[in-house]
Amino acid sequence: MLHVRSAAGAEPAAALPAAGTRTATPSPWRSLQALLAMSALLIAAGASLAWWLWRRRLQAERGYFEQIREREERLKIALWASGEHFWDNDLTTNAAHVLSVDDPGDKPGTTIRNLHFANLELEVHPDDLPTVRQNMQAHIEGRTPMFVSEHRARNRDGKWVWIRARGRAVARDKQGRVTRVAGTARDISDRRDADRERRIASEVLRSMNEAVSVLDENFVFVAVNPAFSKTTGYSEEEAIGQSASILDSPQHDEDFYRDLRAQVTRDGHWAGEVWQRRKNGEDFLCSLESIRVEGAIDQRNLYVAVLSDITHAKRTEHELRLLANYDTLTNLPNRSLLSERLSQAIVNARREDTRIAVLFLDLDRFKDVNDSLGHATGDRILRASAARLREVAPPGATVARLSGDEFTVVLEHLQDPEEGDRLAERIIQAFDAPLGIEDRREIIISPSIGISLYPDHAQVPTDLLKHADTAMYQAKAAGRRTYQRYTEQMEWELRQRATLSGALRKVLENGELRLVYQPRLSLRTGAITGVEALLRWEHPYLGVIPPNHFIPLAEESGMILPIGEWVMREACTMLRRWRQHGLGNLNMSVNVSALQLLRGDLPQQVAKVLADTGIPGERLELELTETVVMTKAAQAAATMQALRDLGVRLAIDDFGTGYSSLAYLKRLPITTLKIDKAFIDDIAQDRDDKAITSSIIAMARTLGLYVVAEGVEHQAQARLLLEQHCDEIQGYWVARPLDPYRCLAFLRNWQSGVARFEPGRSEPA
C-alpha cells in the first residue's frame, strides 16, 4: 500500500483504489474492536496504577508499624534499664495508666504491662495520700517545677512498697488549667531500707559511749564519732586528716604501736588493752579493737577502731581486788590471798623439795588493851604491829592479817626447821621495842607465836594454818611472849579442850565443882588472917582438871558467870560455918572474872549472898586481876565503888604482870595489892626481883594499901618479905590449898598455938 503524504501540515489524502480494484466500505465491527482494545488498554493502565499505589501504601504502613515496634522496644529497654514505670494521670477523670515491663531477670522484658486505674489515689497508702495530694497540688498550681513524691503504693502482688514518683504537666485546657500529668515511678523500698539502716547505724554510732574512728590504709583518721572527741579531746576537725599516732602514749615504745598496726594490716583484726594519750597530755588505759573493712571506698580498705576508756574500770577493779585480797586496815594480804599464796608455795615446795614455815601470831592481851584504850587506839596498834612484822620478815615472806589481832607469816624455801624458830625469836625481840602510835604515844605489846611446817605437819593450807593456830594457843598457855612448834600432842590437847568445853556446860548440874582453901599469914602478928577460895573440877571420867585448863574455857563460853556466883555463895557459906566454930576474925578471898565485874549486877549479887549467909561485908575480899580492873576502867571503877559501899574489900591479884596505870590505882577504891608469884620465886637470888618487890611494897604503903605476897615457898623468901615490911604472905611455905575439913583443922590448930610462924625457922612451927 502506498501512502501519500499531503503537503506539509495537510491531512493525507485518502488512498484511491487501484485500477481494476473494488473500493471497500468501513465495517462497524472493526470500530467496536478498536474501541474495546482501547478500553482494555485503559483498564490495564488503571490496574497497574492501583497496584502500584497499594504497594506504596503497604510499604508505608509497614514502615509505620516497624517504627512503632522499634519505639516500643526502645521503651521496653528504657523502662527495664531504669527500673521505672511510666504513669499517665488524667486529672479530669482521675483515671490513670501505668506502663511497666516484666523483668525476667538480667534481660529486658518482652511484655509491656499496661495497667488502667479508674482512681490512682486508691493505690496510694492512706497514711501517705495527704502528702501526695499536697505535692501534686503544688505542681499544678505552679509552685513547684515538677511533681516529686516518695510514698507507699501497692505493687502487682498487692503489697505496699515505697516508690519515688516524678512527673510534669503535659496537657492543659483552653483556660490553661492542667488536665494531664505524666511521669515515671521507681520502687525504692531497698534504698529506703538501706537509708534507714544507715541512719540507724549513724545514730547508734553518734550515741555510742565508745570512741569510734575510721582510718584509711595509712592509719589516718577519715571519720570519728562524738564519743571519740569526748574521750581523746580531739574534735572531729582536729582529728580528721591526722595520723593515729597522735594518740600514741610513751607508756609503750614505738615498736609496740608499729607491731599493732602491722598485725591489723596482716590479720585484719586486733584487740587488747593499750595506753593512749589525750590531747591534754593525760595518759589513759583503753580497750581497743580494730578491724579491717575490705574495699570500703574505691576498692580501698578502711580500718574501724573502737576504744573504751577503762582507766576508771581498772582502778575500780584494782580497788575491788584490794578489798577482796587485802586487809583495809593494815594493807596486808587477807585470809583469801594468804590461802592462794600458801597453795602456790606448797606447789613450789613440792617441786623443789623444800620446807615451808607458817607462823601464826596473836597479840597478847590485845582485847584488854583495845577495850581499855578504845578501838581507835587498837587500830593504830594493829597498823604499827603490821609495820613491825614487815620490817622483821625476810624478803619474799608473806605477811598477812587474818582477823582481829591475828597475823600470819609464811616463810618459804627453808633448808631446816629451825629457820622458822629463829624468825619467831626475831619477831618477839622486835616487839620488845615500844610501838609508836599516834599522839606521840608508845605501847609495848608482845606476840605469842605458833609454828607449823610443810610437809612435816600438814600437806594443805587449811591444816597448816590450823596446826599453827593450835601451837599459838599452846604458846599462850606457856605464859605468852613465846613461840611453840606444833606437835601431835597439841592436837590431842585441842581435842581435850573441845571435850572440856562440852563437859563444862553440865558441871554445876552434875555437882562436879568443889572449893579448896589456902590460908594467908600475917607477917607482923603470925596469925592466919584469912583464906583464899580456889576452884577445882573433878570430872568422873577425866579426873581432876587444873583451873588453868577450864577457867579460860568458862570465860570464853560465858559459863564463868553461873560458876562465879556458885563459888561466891559456896565460899561465904563455908565461912559462915567456920565462924560458927569460933573463927570469927577470918576473912574469905574470892576471885572475880572480868565478865562478872563488867556485867553490872555484881554488887547486887554480892549483897544478896552476904544477906543470905549473914557474913559481914568487911570479911569478904574480892580479888581482881590487873587486866580485869583496867578493862573499861571507868565502868570497873563504878562497880568497885558499889562493892566498897557494901564494906567488901578489893584486891588487885597478880600485881606487876599487867599494865596498871598508877593514876587509876590511886583513884580506884582498892584495899590490897597481891604481888605475883613471878617476882617472889627468885627474890632471894635475883636483885631485880628483890628491887621490884621492895618498890611495889613501898608504893602500896604510900597509897595506903595492904600488901600480900603470893607463892612463898621458902623461909628465906618470908624473911626478906618481912624485912621489906610486907603485910601478909600466901603459899606452900604456909600451907597448900586444903579441902574444907582439913582447912578447918589447920585453922583450929594454928589458933590454938599448935602451929605458929617464927621467921627464924624454915617451916611454920
Rosetta blueprint (number, residue, H / E / L):
1 M L
2 L L
3 H L
4 V L
5 R L
6 S L
7 A L
8 A L
9 G L
10 A L
11 E L
12 P L
13 A L
14 A L
15 A L
16 L L
17 P L
18 A L
19 A L
20 G L
21 T L
22 R L
23 T L
24 A L
25 T L
26 P L
27 S L
28 P H
29 W H
30 R H
31 S H
32 L H
33 Q H
34 A H
35 L H
36 L H
37 A H
38 M H
39 S H
40 A H
41 L H
42 L H
43 I H
44 A H
45 A H
46 G H
47 A H
48 S H
49 L H
50 A H
51 W H
52 W H
53 L H
54 W H
55 R H
56 R H
57 R H
58 L H
59 Q H
60 A H
61 E H
62 R H
63 G H
64 Y H
65 F H
66 E H
67 Q H
68 I H
69 R H
70 E H
71 R H
72 E H
73 E H
74 R H
75 L H
76 K H
77 I H
78 A H
79 L H
80 W H
81 A H
82 S H
83 G L
84 E E
85 H E
86 F E
87 W E
88 D E
89 N E
90 D E
91 L L
92 T L
93 T L
94 N L
95 A E
96 A E
97 H E
98 V E
99 L E
100 S E
101 V E
102 D L
103 D L
104 P L
105 G L
106 D L
107 K L
108 P L
109 G L
110 T L
111 T L
112 I E
113 R E
114 N E
115 L E
116 H E
117 F E
118 A L
119 N L
120 L H
121 E H
122 L H
123 E H
124 V E
125 H L
126 P L
127 D L
128 D L
129 L H
130 P H
131 T H
132 V H
133 R H
134 Q H
135 N H
136 M H
137 Q H
138 A H
139 H H
140 I H
141 E L
142 G L
143 R L
144 T L
145 P L
146 M L
147 F E
148 V E
149 S E
150 E E
151 H E
152 R E
153 A E
154 R E
155 N L
156 R L
157 D L
158 G L
159 K L
160 W E
161 V E
162 W E
163 I E
164 R E
165 A E
166 R E
167 G E
168 R E
169 A E
170 V E
171 A E
172 R E
173 D L
174 K L
175 Q L
176 G L
177 R L
178 V E
179 T E
180 R E
181 V E
182 A E
183 G E
184 T E
185 A E
186 R E
187 D E
188 I L
189 S H
190 D H
191 R H
192 R H
193 D H
194 A H
195 D H
196 R H
197 E H
198 R H
199 R H
200 I H
201 A H
202 S H
203 E H
204 V H
205 L H
206 R H
207 S H
208 M L
209 N L
210 E L
211 A E
212 V E
213 S E
214 V E
215 L E
216 D L
217 E L
218 N L
219 F L
220 V E
221 F E
222 V E
223 A E
224 V E
225 N L
226 P H
227 A H
228 F H
229 S H
230 K H
231 T H
232 T H
233 G L
234 Y L
235 S L
236 E H
237 E H
238 E H
239 A H
240 I L
241 G L
242 Q L
243 S E
244 A H
245 S H
246 I H
247 L H
248 D E
249 S L
250 P L
251 Q L
252 H L
253 D L
254 E H
255 D H
256 F H
257 Y H
258 R H
259 D H
260 L H
261 R H
262 A H
263 Q H
264 V H
265 T H
266 R H
267 D H
268 G L
269 H E
270 W E
271 A E
272 G E
273 E E
274 V E
275 W E
276 Q E
277 R E
278 R L
279 K L
280 N L
281 G L
282 E L
283 D E
284 F E
285 L E
286 C E
287 S E
288 L E
289 E E
290 S E
291 I E
292 R E
293 V E
294 E E
295 G E
296 A E
297 I E
298 D L
299 Q L
300 R E
301 N E
302 L E
303 Y E
304 V E
305 A E
306 V E
307 L E
308 S E
309 D E
310 I L
311 T H
312 H H
313 A H
314 K H
315 R H
316 T H
317 E H
318 H H
319 E H
320 L H
321 R H
322 L H
323 L H
324 A H
325 N H
326 Y E
327 D L
328 T L
329 L L
330 T L
331 N L
332 L L
333 P E
334 N L
335 R H
336 S H
337 L H
338 L H
339 S H
340 E H
341 R H
342 L H
343 S H
344 Q H
345 A H
346 I H
347 V H
348 N H
349 A H
350 R H
351 R H
352 E H
353 D L
354 T L
355 R E
356 I E
357 A E
358 V E
359 L E
360 F E
361 L E
362 D E
363 L E
364 D L
365 R L
366 F H
367 K H
368 D H
369 V H
370 N H
371 D H
372 S H
373 L H
374 G L
375 H H
376 A H
377 T H
378 G H
379 D H
380 R H
381 I H
382 L H
383 R H
384 A H
385 S H
386 A H
387 A H
388 R H
389 L H
390 R H
391 E H
392 V H
393 A L
394 P L
395 P L
396 G L
397 A L
398 T E
399 V E
400 A E
401 R E
402 L E
403 S E
404 G L
405 D L
406 E E
407 F E
408 T E
409 V E
410 V E
411 L E
412 E E
413 H E
414 L E
415 Q L
416 D L
417 P L
418 E H
419 E H
420 G H
421 D H
422 R H
423 L H
424 A H
425 E H
426 R H
427 I H
428 I H
429 Q H
430 A H
431 F L
432 D L
433 A L
434 P L
435 L E
436 G E
437 I E
438 E L
439 D L
440 R L
441 R E
442 E E
443 I E
444 I L
445 I L
446 S L
447 P E
448 S E
449 I E
450 G E
451 I E
452 S E
453 L E
454 Y E
455 P L
456 D L
457 H L
458 A L
459 Q L
460 V L
461 P H
462 T H
463 D H
464 L H
465 L H
466 K H
467 H H
468 A H
469 D H
470 T H
471 A H
472 M H
473 Y H
474 Q H
475 A H
476 K H
477 A H
478 A L
479 G L
480 R L
481 R L
482 T L
483 Y E
484 Q E
485 R E
486 Y L
487 T L
488 E H
489 Q H
490 M H
491 E H
492 W H
493 E H
494 L H
495 R H
496 Q H
497 R H
498 A H
499 T H
500 L H
501 S H
502 G H
503 A H
504 L H
505 R L
506 K L
507 V L
508 L L
509 E L
510 N L
511 G L
512 E L
513 L E
514 R E
515 L E
516 V E
517 Y E
518 Q E
519 P E
520 R E
521 L E
522 S E
523 L L
524 R L
525 T L
526 G L
527 A L
528 I E
529 T E
530 G E
531 V E
532 E E
533 A E
534 L E
535 L E
536 R E
537 W E
538 E E
539 H E
540 P L
541 Y L
542 L L
543 G E
544 V E
545 I E
546 P L
547 P H
548 N H
549 H H
550 F H
551 I H
552 P H
553 L H
554 A H
555 E H
556 E H
557 S H
558 G L
559 M L
560 I H
561 L H
562 P H
563 I H
564 G H
565 E H
566 W H
567 V H
568 M H
569 R H
570 E H
571 A H
572 C H
573 T H
574 M H
575 L H
576 R H
577 R H
578 W H
579 R H
580 Q H
581 H L
582 G L
583 L L
584 G L
585 N L
586 L L
587 N E
588 M E
589 S E
590 V E
591 N E
592 V L
593 S L
594 A H
595 L H
596 Q H
597 L H
598 L H
599 R H
600 G L
601 D L
602 L H
603 P H
604 Q H
605 Q H
606 V H
607 A H
608 K H
609 V H
610 L H
611 A H
612 D H
613 T H
614 G L
615 I L
616 P L
617 G H
618 E H
619 R H
620 L E
621 E E
622 L E
623 E E
624 L E
625 T E
626 E H
627 T H
628 V H
629 V H
630 M H
631 T L
632 K L
633 A H
634 A H
635 Q H
636 A H
637 A H
638 A H
639 T H
640 M H
641 Q H
642 A H
643 L H
644 R H
645 D H
646 L L
647 G L
648 V L
649 R E
650 L E
651 A E
652 I E
653 D E
654 D E
655 F E
656 G L
657 T L
658 G L
659 Y L
660 S L
661 S L
662 L H
663 A H
664 Y H
665 L H
666 K H
667 R H
668 L L
669 P L
670 I L
671 T L
672 T E
673 L E
674 K E
675 I E
676 D L
677 K H
678 A H
679 F H
680 I H
681 D L
682 D L
683 I L
684 A L
685 Q L
686 D L
687 R H
688 D H
689 D H
690 K H
691 A H
692 I H
693 T H
694 S H
695 S H
696 I H
697 I H
698 A H
699 M H
700 A H
701 R H
702 T H
703 L L
704 G L
705 L L
706 Y E
707 V E
708 V E
709 A E
710 E E
711 G L
712 V L
713 E L
714 H L
715 Q H
716 A H
717 Q H
718 A H
719 R H
720 L H
721 L H
722 L H
723 E H
724 Q L
725 H L
726 C L
727 D L
728 E E
729 I E
730 Q E
731 G L
732 Y L
733 W L
734 V L
735 A L
736 R L
737 P L
738 L E
739 D L
740 P H
741 Y H
742 R H
743 C H
744 L H
745 A H
746 F H
747 L H
748 R H
749 N H
750 W H
751 Q H
752 S H
753 G L
754 V L
755 A L
756 R L
757 F L
758 E L
759 P L
760 G L
761 R L
762 S L
763 E L
764 P L
765 A L
